[in-house]
Amino acid sequence: MPECHTIPCLLSPWSEWSDCSVTCGKGMRTRQRMLKSAAELGDCNEELEQAEKCMLPECPIDCELTEWSQWSECNTSCGKGHMIRTRMIKIEPQFGGTACPETVQRTKCRVRKCLRGPGMEKRRWKEAR
């Protein structure tokens, strides 16, 4: 028998690579080609699609904070003072993410009037003697 020669399948050129599947970070991209004609006396085992990893700049990570603490006690026992409350940073911003807002708040407080006057100083002086 004369030797049989196979005619390979005909394929189109590869397409351009697709855009990365993500807008930031790690993703995938693909390209394809088409079968123009099947092989004669054989199979066409050529791949028609390829995929590869792609990497874009890191995704922004926004600041994350805990909830506010309770307000502290007023820092004075009489007169005008202040109270504070705080919150902690859970995640620092990265790669252009939203910056952290304030982590300490302060507000005024007023406790009963202080008993000060000219008479009070004299009484204390007498008591100290």
HELIX and SHEET records of a PDB file:
HELIX    1   1 PRO A  118  ALA A  128  1                                  11    
SHEET    1   A 2 LEU A  10  LEU A  11  0                                        
SHEET    2   A 2 LEU A  35  SER A  37 -1                                        
SHEET    1   B 2 LYS A  26  GLN A  32  0                                        
SHEET    2   B 2 GLU A  49  MET A  55 -1                                        
SHEET    1   C 2 GLU A  64  LEU A  65  0                                        
SHEET    2   C 2 ILE A  89  ILE A  91 -1                                        
SHEET    1   D 2 GLY A  79  THR A  86  0                                        
SHEET    2   D 2 VAL A 104  VAL A 111 -1                                        
END                                                                             
